Amino acid sequence: VAGISIPNQEFGLSVNEPGTVFYYAKFDGILGLSYPALSAGGATTVFDGMMNDRLVAQPMFSVYLGRQPNSQNGGEVTFGGVDSSLYTGEIVWVPVLQELYWLIPMQAVLLGGRTGFCSRGCQAMVDTGTSLLTAPSEELAEMMQHIGAQQNRNGEYIVNCNEVSRMPSLTFVIGGVDLTIPASAYIQQNYNYCFAAFEPTYLPAPTQNGPFWILGDVFLREFYSIYDRGNNRMGFAKAV
């Protein structure tokens, strides 16, 4: 991987898939980068293999996701450090809540800098494998009402494409810092209609640290993310 040779790496083989994801997808498998406690069958993960064999300079990796879907460079994973050319400004650091998922505390979610969700604090999983943003069902319904989205028969939250420029920004308060994405980031276009890139959170809350959100690729395209295993923390900075 990236010129790093990991000897005796274990692989898991899926012999039966319940859906059609791998039939249509352009990828052939999943390279899990969560904590080893989540590894199926107790297999040593790729990054743990890198750390165990001292193949990386630092016990961390970082992710940059490109914003242009048709670009040849869809993004970059840096093993063993960060690529400072891919972000601007200071890094916001926040501790990991549990050594399982990349799970962090979140103090609030603001719509247009005002309307508050997650008002008593909540927990958020940062996940490159989730395309959208997810929120608890009740808060999601209220948020969609605020932006005037209507749910269609496929569960998508439809909005008027002509209104996107006037829609409020979305702010995630993490580590006491406002991490804000514009409406153009959380509204996506599919052929001739636009929809809010949200869905209800589909997993039970991993800890007792409040309602459970998932910050997927919609968030990660806007913020460079650093996964620091050595200090059990995450870092975020504005992506270039």
C-alpha positions in Angstrom: 0.0 0.0 0.0 1.6 3.3 -1.1 4.9 1.6 -1.5 4.7 0.0 2.0 5.0 -3.8 2.1 3.1 -5.4 5.0 4.2 -9.1 5.5 1.7 -11.8 6.4 -1.3 -9.5 6.2 -4.6 -11.3 6.9 -7.5 -10.9 4.5 -11.2 -11.6 5.1 -13.1 -13.3 2.2 -16.8 -12.5 1.9 -18.4 -15.6 0.3 -22.0 -14.2 0.3 -23.2 -10.6 -0.1 -26.8 -9.7 0.8 -26.9 -6.7 -1.5 -25.6 -5.6 -4.9 -23.0 -3.0 -3.7 -20.0 -5.0 -4.9 -21.6 -5.9 -8.2 -22.1 -2.2 -9.2 -19.2 -0.6 -7.3 -15.9 0.4 -8.8 -14.0 -1.0 -5.9 -13.3 -4.7 -5.0 -13.2 -4.6 -1.3 -12.9 -2.6 1.9 -9.8 -1.6 3.7 -10.9 -1.0 7.3 -9.0 1.6 9.3 -10.9 1.6 12.6 -9.6 0.3 15.8 -8.6 -3.4 16.0 -11.6 -4.1 18.4 -13.8 -3.7 15.3 -11.8 -6.2 13.2 -13.7 -9.3 12.1 -12.3 -12.4 13.6 -9.7 -10.5 15.5 -7.6 -10.1 12.3 -4.7 -7.6 12.5 -5.7 -4.5 10.5 -3.6 -3.1 7.8 -2.6 0.0 9.8 -1.9 -2.0 12.9 0.4 -4.2 10.8 2.2 -1.0 9.6 2.6 0.2 13.2 3.6 -3.2 14.6 6.4 -3.5 12.0 7.4 0.1 12.3 6.7 0.8 8.7 5.2 4.3 9.3 7.0 7.4 10.8 4.1 8.2 13.2 1.1 6.1 14.5 -1.4 8.2 12.5 -3.0 8.5 9.1 -4.9 11.3 7.4 -7.5 11.5 4.7 -8.3 14.1 2.0 -11.4 13.7 -0.2 -11.5 15.7 -3.4 -14.6 17.8 -4.2 -14.7 17.1 -7.9 -16.5 13.7 -8.5 -15.1 13.3 -12.1 -11.5 14.2 -11.2 -8.8 11.6 -11.7 -7.5 12.4 -8.2 -10.4 11.5 -6.0 -8.4 12.0 -2.8 -5.5 10.9 -0.8 -4.7 8.8 2.3 -1.4 9.5 4.0 0.0 6.7 6.2 2.3 7.8 9.0 1.6 11.6 9.0 -0.2 14.5 7.4 0.2 16.3 4.0 0.2 20.0 4.9 -0.4 21.0 1.3 -4.0 19.6 1.5 -5.3 21.8 4.3 -5.2 25.4 5.5 -5.3 27.0 8.9 -4.9 25.4 12.3 -5.8 21.7 13.2 -8.6 21.3 15.7 -7.8 18.3 17.9 -10.5 16.3 19.8 -10.2 13.1 21.9 -11.7 9.8 20.8 -14.5 8.6 23.0 -14.1 4.9 22.5 -11.4 2.7 20.9 -13.7 1.1 18.4 -15.0 3.5 15.8 -13.5 6.9 15.2 -16.0 8.3 17.6 -15.7 11.9 19.0 -17.8 14.3 21.2 -19.7 17.0 19.5 -21.0 20.1 21.4 -23.7 21.3 19.0 -25.0 21.4 15.4 -26.1 24.8 14.1 -28.2 25.7 11.1 -27.5 29.1 9.8 -25.4 29.8 13.0 -28.6 29.8 15.1 -31.0 26.9 15.1 -29.5 24.4 17.5 -29.4 20.6 17.4 -27.4 18.3 19.6 -28.0 21.1 22.2 -26.9 19.0 25.2 -24.0 17.4 23.4 -23.8 14.3 21.3 -21.4 11.8 19.8 -20.3 11.6 16.2 -18.6 8.8 14.2 -16.3 10.0 11.5 -16.6 7.5 8.6 -15.2 7.7 5.1 -17.5 4.7 4.3 -20.7 6.7 4.8 -21.5 8.9 1.8 -23.9 11.2 3.5 -24.5 12.8 6.9 -26.7 11.0 9.4 -28.7 12.4 12.3 -31.1 11.1 14.9 -34.6 10.8 13.3 -36.3 13.4 15.3 -33.6 16.0 14.8 -33.3 15.2 11.2 -37.0 15.7 10.6 -36.8 19.1 12.3 -33.7 20.1 10.3 -35.4 19.1 7.0 -38.4 21.2 7.9 -36.2 24.2 8.5 -34.7 24.0 5.0 -38.0 23.2 3.4 -37.1 19.7 2.2 -39.8 17.2 1.3 -39.2 13.4 1.6 -40.0 11.4 -1.6 -40.9 7.8 -1.9 -37.2 6.8 -2.0 -36.5 8.4 1.3 -34.6 11.3 -0.3 -35.1 14.9 1.1 -35.9 16.9 -2.0 -35.3 20.7 -2.2 -35.7 23.3 -4.9 -32.4 23.6 -6.8 -33.0 27.3 -7.3 -33.1 27.9 -3.5 -29.7 26.3 -2.6 -27.8 29.6 -2.7 -30.2 31.0 -0.1 -30.1 28.0 2.2 -28.4 28.2 5.6 -24.9 26.9 6.4 -24.4 23.9 8.7 -22.0 24.1 11.6 -20.6 21.3 13.7 -19.1 22.5 17.0 -16.2 20.1 17.7 -13.5 20.7 20.2 -15.2 24.1 20.9 -14.5 25.2 17.3 -17.2 25.9 14.6 -16.6 23.7 11.6 -19.0 25.1 9.0 -20.0 23.7 5.6 -22.1 25.7 3.1 -25.5 24.6 1.8 -23.8 23.8 -1.6 -21.9 21.0 0.3 -24.9 19.3 1.9 -27.2 19.7 -1.0 -26.5 17.4 -3.9 -27.9 17.2 -7.4 -29.1 14.0 -9.1 -29.9 14.6 -12.7 -32.8 17.1 -12.7 -33.5 17.4 -8.9 -31.6 18.4 -5.7 -31.7 16.7 -2.4 -30.3 17.2 1.1 -27.5 14.6 1.7 -28.9 13.3 5.0 -30.4 10.1 6.2 -31.4 8.9 9.7 -28.7 7.3 11.8 -28.9 3.6 11.1 -26.7 2.3 14.0 -27.3 2.2 17.7 -25.4 4.7 19.8 -22.0 3.1 20.8 -21.8 5.0 24.1 -23.9 6.9 26.6 -22.6 10.3 25.3 -25.8 11.6 23.8 -27.5 11.2 20.4 -25.5 9.6 17.6 -24.6 11.3 14.4 -22.3 10.1 11.5 -20.1 12.6 9.7 -19.6 11.0 6.3 -18.1 12.1 3.0 -20.2 15.3 2.8 -18.3 16.6 5.9 -15.0 15.0 4.9 -14.8 16.7 1.6 -14.8 20.0 3.4 -12.3 19.1 6.2 -9.0 17.3 6.1 -9.2 14.6 8.8 -6.3 13.1 10.9 -6.6 9.8 12.7 -4.0 9.8 15.5 -3.8 6.3 17.0 -0.8 7.2 19.1 -2.8 9.8 21.1 -6.3 8.5 20.6 -7.5 11.7 19.0 -8.7 13.1 15.8 -7.7 16.3 14.0 -9.6 18.5 11.5 -8.5 21.4 9.3 -10.1 23.2 6.4 -9.4 21.2 3.2 -7.9 23.0 0.2 
